[in-house]
Structure formats: C-alpha cells, structure tokens
Amino acid sequence: MSRYRGPRFKKIHRLGALPGLTNKRPRAGNDLRNQSRSGKKISISYSSRRKTKGSTGQVLLQLLEMRLDNILFRLGMATTIPGARQLVNHRHILVNGRIVDIPSCRCKPRDIITARDEQNSRALIINSFNSPSQDEMQKHLTLQPFQYKGLVNQIIFDLNLHILNN
C-alpha cells in the first residue's frame, strides 16, 4: 500500500484531536476503538505505514539504539547524546563516506561511521576519547580509535542487559 499524499489535516480532523493534544473530556467508547483511532492518528501524522514484528517496546528501543547520535555516544566519540547531536549537526561526521547532518538518521548494519579529515573534527573526538567516562563497548559496535572510525556490526537484539546496566 502506498503512502497517503493528500491533505493530512483533513484526515486528522476527521479522527479528532491532533496527536499529543487532548480534549478535556475523552470520547466515550471501548478500548479497542480508542487504540485503533490513536494508531491511525500516528500513522497519518508520521506517515508510517509499516508494521514490524515483535514486542512494541523492544522494536522502539531497537530503533532508538540505531540512531546516529546514539551510536556516536555508544562508540565513545561523544561524551553525551546532546554532544553527539551537535557533532552531527555541525557536519563533523561521515556515514559511509558521505556527510550526514541529521542526528536521527537510522544506521544499518555494516555502516561505517568516521570523523571528517579536518583537524577541528578530529580534535573534538579526541577530547571525548580522553574523557574518563568510557564504558565497555557494545557487542553490536566496533571502534577503531586511531582511525576515528566506528562500525555497526548488527542490529542490537538483547536490550535487557543494556538497560539494566544503565
């Protein structure tokens, strides 16, 4: 099924309130109808038509863990996630040899994440490598610190251990 390209407001107006905004009195109805409506609102507003198999919470965490800003943080190229977002926004990061300036970019397995060859870009990453808050490396990531390069090996599957450790 293709994506709906018509006026989104018309669809959302027909379903009720915009996502995130609530009325003072909720609509009467059973839970199944309310869940179906909220799912339709989200799929229309974000244009997401695909369904993924598995637990919703697990899939959501996998998607969040595969974002570029989070991977930079997990590799240790940035000390914080906002710092990783800033690195990406300021065009210091290459993914598969191309500049990426969108922190929410979803990385795939076998993606190579490197710093640009400029001295300023490398200096920012050296500072984060030298910081004392280095945790152990995740199994789904590989880091080559002297080449300023990281590799995404696979999609993370075992999220329980990672969440418990943090």
N, C-alpha and C positions, 0 to 999 in steps of 0.2 A: 504494500500500500504506500502510495506516495505521500509526501508531506503536504499539509493544507497550506496554500499560499494566499488565501483570501484574507479579508479583514478580520484580524484576531479579536478586536474589541466586540464585534458583532457576536462572535461565538461566546466570549466570556460574559457579555451582558446577558445572553440567554441563559447561561448557567447560574448567574447570581453574582455575588461579590467577587472582586479580584482576589487572586491568591495572596495570602498574607493579611488581607483586610477582612475583618469580621463584622457582622451586624450585631446590634445589641441583643436581639433575640434570635437564637438559632432556629433554622427551619425545622418544622416537625417532620418526622419520617423515621424510617428504620435505619439501622447502621449500614446495611449493605448499600442502600441508595445514597447515603451521605458519602460513603467511601468511593462509590463509583463516580459521583459528581466531583469530588475533590481530585480524583485521579484524572478525570477529563480536563479539569481546570489546569492542572500541572502540565499535562501533555500538550495542551493547546498553547499555554503561555511559554513553555520552554521548547516546543516543537520536538519533543522526544516521543517517538513512536515505537522504539524498540523495547522488547521485553528481554530481560536477562534471566537466566535460570539461577536458582539458588536463593538463599536467605536474603531478604532485602537489606538487612543490616550489614551482612558480610559483603554484599555487592557494593553498597555505598562506601564502606571502608576501603575496599579494593580500589574504587575509582578515586577516592581521596588520596590514597597512598601512591597512586601512579601519576599524580600531578607533578609538573616540572618543579615547582617551588618546593614541594615536599621532598622530592628526590634529591634536590640540591642540599637540603637540610640534612637528610639521612646520610648523604655521602660525606658530609662534613665540610662542604665548600662554603657554607654559610653557618653562622652561629645560631641564627634564629630563622623562623619561617618568614617573618617580615623582611629580614635581611636578604633572604633568598629571593623574595619577590622583587626587592629593589635591584638586585643583581640582574634579574631577567628584564625588568622594565628599562634599565639603563643600557641594555644591549651588550652585556658582557659575556653572554652565554651562547654557545653554538650547540645545536642538536643536529647530528648527522651532517656537520659541516655548514649548516645554514643558521643565520642569526634568528633567534626566536625572542620576541619581546612580549609574550603573553604568558604570565605565570601559571595560568590554569590549563596550559597545554597538556594534554594527556600523552604520556610517554608509552611506548610499546616495547615489548621485548626486543633485544638487540639494538636499541637506540644508544648511540654514543654521545655523551654529554661532555663538552670541553669548554675551556675558557678561551676567549679570544687571544690572539698573539700579542696584543698590546700590553705594555708594561703596567699600566693602571689596572687593567682587568686582572692580571696575574697577581698584582700586589694585594688586591682585596681578598683573593682566595688564599694567598699565603698567610695573611693575618688570621683567617678563620682556621687554617690548618694548625697554626701555632697556639690557638686558644686551648686552655686546659680541659674544656668540656667535650672531649672526644669519647663517644660511646662505642661499643663494639659494632662492627659493620653488619648490616642486614644480609641475609643469605641471598636475597634476590638482586643485590647490587655488588658491583666490583669497582674498586677505586685504584687508580694508578696515580699517586700524588705527584710524582716527579714529572709526569707528562700533563698534569692538570686535566685528567680525563677520568670519566666515570662511565660505567656500562650497566645497562639494565639487563639482567640475565633472564628474568622471567617475571610473570605477574605474581604478586605475593598471594599465597593461599592460606598460610597459617597466621592469622591475625591475632589469635588469642594470646599467644606468648608475648607478642609485641605490645599489646595493650596492657597486659599485666605488668610488664617491666617499666612502663612509663607512669 
